[in-house]
Amino acid sequence: MMKIALDECVDMLGKEFVEQHKHLCCCTYGLSHEGKFLYNLGMDTEEIDVPMGDETPMKFYAYVVVDPINGKVTRDYKNSILPS
């Protein structure tokens, strides 16, 4: 499921764009109460110093939901922040 979700998020952000900034990407994932696999790929375009324990939003986010039974991926555009 992670590979399916990662590929979908990379597609949402743009493969070339992610490739340029892949060292500034990170993901989060987990399961919803309904058993759906939730995945987020966050990405910055420049390095910034963030103190340990501090929260600094990333510039872009791609969110997807994967149904583990049939592998269907749903893009969550409402919570995503994508490049123009």
C-alpha distances in whole Angstrom, upper triangle without the diagonal:
4,5,5,6,8,10,11,12,14,15,17,18,20,19,22,23,20,21,24,23,20,22,22,18,16,13,13,10,11,11,14,17,16,12,10,7,10,9,12,14,17,20,24,26,29,29,31,32,30,32,30,29,29,27,27,25,23,25,22,18,15,14,11,10,7,9,7,10,11,7,10,9,13,14,16,19,21,20,19,22,22,24,27
4,5,5,6,9,10,10,12,14,15,16,18,17,20,20,17,18,21,20,17,18,18,15,13,10,10,8,10,12,15,18,18,14,12,9,9,8,10,11,14,17,20,23,25,25,27,28,27,29,27,26,26,24,24,22,20,22,19,16,14,12,11,11,9,12,11,14,14,11,13,11,14,14,16,19,21,19,18,20,20,22,25
4,5,5,6,9,10,10,12,14,15,16,14,18,18,15,16,20,19,16,18,18,15,14,12,13,12,14,15,18,21,21,18,15,12,12,10,12,12,15,17,21,23,25,26,28,29,28,30,29,28,29,26,26,24,22,22,19,17,14,14,12,12,11,13,12,15,15,11,13,11,14,15,17,19,22,20,19,21,20,22,25
4,6,5,6,9,10,11,13,15,15,14,18,19,16,17,21,20,17,20,20,17,16,13,14,12,14,15,17,20,19,16,13,11,11,10,12,12,16,18,22,24,27,27,29,31,30,32,31,30,30,27,27,24,22,23,19,16,13,12,10,10,8,11,11,13,12,8,9,8,11,12,15,17,20,19,17,20,19,21,23
4,5,5,6,9,10,11,12,14,14,17,17,14,16,20,18,16,18,18,14,13,10,11,9,12,13,15,18,17,15,12,9,8,6,8,9,13,15,19,21,24,25,27,28,27,29,28,27,27,24,23,21,19,19,16,13,10,9,6,8,7,10,11,14,13,10,10,7,9,9,12,14,17,15,14,16,16,18,21
4,5,5,6,9,10,11,12,11,14,14,11,13,16,15,12,15,15,11,11,9,10,10,13,15,17,21,21,18,15,12,11,8,8,7,11,12,16,18,21,22,24,26,25,27,26,26,25,23,22,19,17,18,14,12,9,10,9,11,11,14,14,18,17,13,13,11,12,12,13,15,18,16,14,16,15,17,20
4,6,5,6,9,10,10,9,13,13,11,12,16,15,13,16,17,13,14,12,14,14,17,18,20,24,23,20,17,14,14,11,11,10,13,14,18,19,22,24,26,28,28,30,29,29,29,26,25,22,19,19,16,14,11,11,10,12,12,15,16,18,17,13,13,10,12,12,14,16,19,18,15,17,15,17,19
4,5,5,6,9,10,10,14,14,12,14,17,17,15,18,18,14,15,13,14,14,16,17,18,22,21,19,15,13,12,10,10,10,13,14,18,19,23,24,26,29,28,31,30,29,28,25,24,21,19,18,15,12,9,9,7,10,10,13,15,17,16,12,11,8,9,8,11,12,16,15,12,14,13,15,17
4,5,5,6,8,9,13,12,10,12,15,14,13,16,15,11,11,10,12,12,15,17,18,22,21,20,16,13,11,8,7,6,9,11,14,16,19,21,23,25,24,27,27,26,25,22,20,17,15,14,11,8,5,7,7,10,11,15,17,20,18,15,14,10,10,8,10,11,14,12,10,11,10,12,15
4,5,5,6,6,9,9,7,9,12,11,10,14,13,10,12,11,14,15,18,20,22,25,25,23,20,17,15,12,10,8,10,10,13,14,18,20,22,25,24,27,27,27,26,23,21,18,15,15,11,10,8,10,11,14,15,18,19,22,21,17,16,13,14,12,13,14,17,15,12,13,11,12,14
4,6,5,6,9,10,9,11,14,14,13,17,17,14,15,15,17,17,20,22,23,26,25,24,20,18,16,14,13,11,13,13,16,17,20,23,25,28,28,31,31,30,29,26,24,21,18,17,13,12,9,11,11,14,15,18,20,22,20,17,15,12,13,10,13,13,16,16,13,13,11,12,13
4,6,8,11,10,10,13,15,14,14,18,16,14,15,14,16,17,19,21,21,25,24,23,19,17,15,13,11,10,11,12,15,16,19,22,24,27,26,29,29,29,27,24,22,18,16,14,11,9,7,9,10,13,15,18,20,23,21,17,16,12,11,8,10,9,13,12,9,10,7,9,11
4,7,9,7,7,10,11,11,11,15,13,11,13,13,16,17,20,22,23,27,27,25,22,19,17,14,11,9,10,9,11,12,16,18,20,23,23,27,27,27,25,22,20,16,13,11,8,8,7,10,12,16,17,21,23,26,24,20,19,15,15,12,12,11,14,13,10,9,6,7,9
4,6,5,6,9,10,11,11,15,14,13,15,16,19,20,23,25,26,30,29,28,24,22,20,17,15,12,13,11,13,13,17,19,22,25,26,29,29,30,28,25,23,20,16,14,11,12,10,14,15,18,19,23,25,27,25,22,20,17,17,14,16,14,18,17,13,12,9,8,10
4,5,5,6,9,10,10,14,14,12,15,16,19,20,23,26,27,31,30,28,25,22,20,17,15,13,14,12,14,14,17,20,23,26,26,30,30,30,29,26,24,21,18,16,14,14,12,15,16,19,20,23,24,27,25,21,21,18,18,16,18,17,21,20,16,15,12,12,14
4,5,5,6,9,10,13,14,13,16,18,21,23,27,29,30,34,34,32,29,26,24,20,18,15,15,13,14,13,16,18,22,25,26,29,30,31,29,27,24,22,18,16,14,16,15,18,19,23,24,27,28,31,29,25,24,21,22,19,21,20,23,22,18,17,14,12,14
4,5,5,7,8,12,11,11,14,16,19,22,25,28,29,33,33,31,28,25,22,19,16,13,12,10,11,9,13,15,18,22,23,26,27,28,26,24,21,18,15,13,11,13,13,16,18,22,23,27,28,31,29,26,25,21,21,18,19,18,21,19,16,14,11,9,11
4,5,5,5,9,9,8,11,13,16,18,22,25,26,30,30,28,25,22,20,16,14,10,10,8,9,9,12,14,17,20,21,24,25,25,24,22,19,17,13,12,10,11,11,15,16,20,21,24,25,29,27,23,23,20,20,17,18,18,20,18,15,14,11,11,14
4,6,5,9,10,10,13,15,19,21,24,27,29,33,33,31,28,24,22,19,17,13,13,11,12,11,14,15,19,22,23,26,26,27,26,24,22,20,16,16,14,15,15,18,19,23,23,27,27,30,29,25,25,22,23,20,22,21,24,22,19,18,15,14,17
4,6,8,9,10,14,17,20,23,27,30,31,35,35,34,30,27,25,21,18,15,14,11,11,9,11,13,16,20,21,25,25,27,25,24,21,19,16,14,14,16,16,20,22,25,26,30,31,34,32,28,28,25,25,22,23,22,25,23,19,18,15,13,16
4,5,5,7,11,14,17,20,24,27,29,33,33,31,28,25,23,19,16,12,11,7,7,6,8,10,13,16,18,21,22,23,22,20,17,16,12,12,11,13,14,18,20,23,25,28,29,32,31,28,27,24,24,21,22,21,23,21,17,16,14,13,16
4,5,5,9,11,15,18,21,25,27,31,31,29,26,23,20,17,14,11,10,8,9,9,11,12,15,17,18,21,21,22,22,20,18,17,13,13,12,13,14,17,18,22,22,26,26,30,29,25,25,22,23,20,21,21,23,21,18,17,15,15,18
4,6,8,12,15,19,22,26,28,32,33,30,28,24,22,18,16,12,11,9,9,9,10,9,12,14,15,18,18,20,20,18,17,16,13,14,14,15,16,19,21,24,25,28,29,32,32,28,28,25,26,23,24,24,25,23,20,19,18,17,21
4,7,10,14,17,21,24,26,30,31,29,27,23,21,17,14,10,8,6,5,7,7,7,10,12,13,16,16,18,17,15,13,12,9,10,11,12,14,17,19,22,24,28,28,32,31,28,28,24,24,22,21,21,23,20,17,16,15,15,18
4,7,10,14,17,21,23,26,27,26,23,19,17,13,10,7,6,4,7,9,11,11,13,15,15,18,17,18,17,15,13,12,9,10,9,10,11,13,16,19,20,24,24,28,28,24,24,21,21,18,18,18,20,17,14,14,13,14,18
4,7,10,14,18,20,23,25,23,20,17,14,11,8,6,5,7,9,12,14,13,14,15,14,17,16,16,16,14,13,12,9,12,11,10,11,12,14,17,18,22,22,26,26,22,23,19,20,18,17,18,20,16,14,14,15,16,20
4,7,10,14,16,20,21,19,16,13,11,7,5,4,6,9,12,15,17,17,18,19,17,19,18,17,17,15,15,13,11,13,12,9,10,10,11,13,15,18,18,22,22,19,19,16,17,15,15,17,18,14,13,14,15,17,21
4,7,11,13,16,18,16,14,11,8,6,5,7,8,12,15,18,20,19,20,20,18,20,18,16,17,14,15,13,13,15,13,11,11,10,11,12,14,17,17,21,21,18,19,16,16,15,14,16,17,14,13,15,17,19,23
4,7,10,13,14,12,11,7,5,4,6,9,11,15,18,21,23,23,23,24,22,23,21,19,20,17,18,16,16,18,16,13,12,10,10,10,11,13,13,17,18,16,16,14,14,14,14,17,17,14,14,17,18,21,25
4,7,10,11,9,8,6,5,7,9,12,15,18,22,25,27,26,27,27,24,25,23,21,22,19,21,19,19,21,19,16,15,12,11,10,11,12,12,15,17,15,16,15,15,16,15,18,18,16,17,19,21,24,28
4,7,8,6,5,5,6,9,12,15,18,21,25,28,30,30,30,30,28,29,26,24,25,22,24,22,22,24,22,18,17,13,12,9,10,10,10,13,15,14,15,14,14,16,15,19,19,17,18,21,23,26,29
4,5,5,5,7,7,10,13,17,19,23,26,29,31,31,31,32,29,30,28,25,25,23,24,22,23,25,22,19,17,13,12,9,10,10,11,14,16,15,15,14,14,15,14,17,17,15,17,21,23,27,29
4,5,7,10,11,14,17,21,23,26,29,33,35,35,34,35,32,32,30,27,28,25,27,25,26,28,26,22,21,17,15,12,13,12,13,15,17,17,17,17,16,18,17,20,19,18,21,24,26,30,33
4,6,9,11,14,17,21,24,27,31,34,36,36,36,37,34,35,33,30,31,28,29,27,27,29,26,23,21,17,15,11,11,10,11,12,14,15,15,15,14,17,16,20,19,19,21,24,26,30,32
4,7,9,13,16,20,22,26,29,33,35,35,35,36,33,34,32,29,30,28,29,27,27,29,26,22,20,16,14,10,9,8,8,9,12,12,13,14,14,17,16,20,20,19,21,24,26,30,32
4,6,10,13,17,19,23,27,30,32,32,33,34,31,33,31,28,29,26,27,24,24,26,23,19,16,13,10,6,6,5,6,9,11,10,10,10,10,13,13,17,17,16,18,21,23,26,28
4,7,10,13,17,20,24,27,29,29,30,31,29,30,28,26,26,24,24,22,22,23,20,17,14,11,8,6,5,6,7,10,12,10,10,9,10,12,12,16,17,15,16,20,21,24,27
4,7,10,13,17,20,24,26,26,27,28,25,27,25,23,23,20,21,19,18,20,17,13,11,8,6,5,6,9,10,14,15,12,12,10,10,10,10,13,14,12,13,16,17,21,24
4,7,10,13,17,20,23,23,24,25,23,25,23,22,22,19,19,16,15,17,14,10,8,6,5,6,8,11,12,16,16,13,13,10,11,10,10,13,14,12,11,14,15,18,21
4,6,10,13,17,19,20,20,22,20,22,21,20,19,16,16,13,12,13,10,7,6,4,6,9,11,15,16,20,20,16,16,13,12,10,10,11,13,10,9,11,12,15,18
4,7,10,13,16,17,18,20,18,21,20,20,19,16,15,12,10,11,8,6,5,7,9,12,14,17,19,22,22,18,18,14,14,12,12,13,14,12,9,10,11,13,17
4,7,10,13,13,14,16,15,18,18,17,16,13,11,9,6,8,6,4,7,9,12,15,17,21,22,26,25,22,21,18,17,14,13,14,15,12,9,9,10,12,16
4,7,9,10,12,15,14,18,18,18,17,14,12,9,6,6,5,6,9,12,15,18,20,24,25,29,28,24,24,20,20,17,16,16,17,14,11,10,10,10,14
4,6,7,9,12,12,16,17,18,16,14,11,9,5,5,6,9,12,15,18,22,24,28,29,32,32,28,28,24,23,20,19,18,19,16,14,11,11,11,14
4,7,10,13,15,18,20,21,19,17,14,12,9,7,9,12,14,18,21,24,27,30,32,35,34,30,30,26,25,22,21,20,21,19,16,13,12,11,14
4,6,10,12,16,18,20,17,16,13,13,10,9,12,15,18,21,24,27,29,33,34,38,37,34,33,29,29,25,25,23,24,22,19,16,16,14,17
4,7,9,13,15,17,15,14,12,13,10,11,14,16,19,22,25,28,30,34,35,38,38,34,34,31,30,27,26,25,26,23,21,18,18,17,20
4,6,10,12,14,12,12,9,11,10,11,14,17,20,23,26,29,31,35,36,39,39,36,36,32,31,28,27,26,26,23,21,19,20,19,22
4,7,9,12,10,11,10,12,12,14,17,19,23,25,28,31,33,36,37,41,41,37,37,34,33,30,29,28,28,25,24,22,23,22,25
4,6,8,6,8,7,10,11,14,17,18,21,23,26,29,31,34,35,39,39,36,36,32,32,29,27,27,27,23,22,21,22,22,26
4,6,5,8,9,13,14,17,20,21,24,25,28,31,33,36,36,40,41,38,38,35,34,32,30,30,29,25,25,24,26,26,29
4,5,9,11,14,15,19,21,21,24,25,27,29,31,34,34,38,39,36,36,33,33,31,29,30,29,25,25,24,26,27,31
4,7,10,13,15,18,20,20,23,23,26,27,29,32,32,36,37,35,35,32,31,29,27,28,27,23,23,23,26,27,30
4,6,10,12,16,18,18,21,22,25,27,29,32,33,37,38,35,35,32,31,28,26,26,25,21,22,21,23,24,28
4,6,9,13,15,15,18,19,22,24,27,29,30,34,35,32,32,28,27,25,22,22,21,18,18,17,20,21,24
4,6,9,12,13,16,18,21,24,27,30,31,35,35,32,31,28,26,24,21,21,20,17,16,15,17,18,21
4,7,9,9,13,14,18,21,24,27,29,32,32,29,28,25,23,20,18,17,16,13,12,11,14,15,18
4,6,7,11,13,17,20,23,26,28,31,31,28,27,23,22,19,17,16,16,13,11,9,11,12,16
4,7,11,14,17,21,23,27,29,32,32,28,27,23,22,18,17,15,15,13,11,8,9,9,12
4,7,10,14,17,20,24,26,29,28,25,23,20,18,15,13,12,13,10,7,5,6,7,10
4,6,10,14,16,20,22,25,25,21,20,16,15,12,10,10,11,8,5,5,6,9,12
4,7,11,13,17,19,22,21,18,16,13,11,8,8,8,10,8,5,6,7,10,13
4,7,10,14,16,19,18,15,14,10,9,6,5,7,9,7,6,9,10,13,16
4,7,10,12,15,15,12,10,7,6,5,5,8,10,9,9,12,13,16,18
4,7,9,12,12,10,8,6,5,7,7,11,12,11,12,16,16,20,22
4,6,9,9,6,6,5,6,9,11,14,16,15,15,19,19,22,25
4,6,6,5,5,7,8,12,13,17,18,18,18,22,23,26,28
4,6,5,8,9,12,15,16,20,21,21,21,25,25,28,30
4,6,8,11,13,17,19,22,24,23,24,27,28,31,33
4,6,9,12,15,18,21,23,23,23,27,26,29,31
4,6,10,13,15,19,21,21,20,24,23,26,28
4,7,10,13,16,18,19,18,22,21,24,26
4,7,10,12,15,15,15,18,17,20,22
4,6,9,11,12,12,15,16,19,20
4,6,9,9,9,12,12,15,17
4,5,6,6,10,11,15,16
4,6,5,8,9,12,13
4,6,8,10,14,15
4,7,10,13,15
4,6,10,12
4,7,9
4,6
4
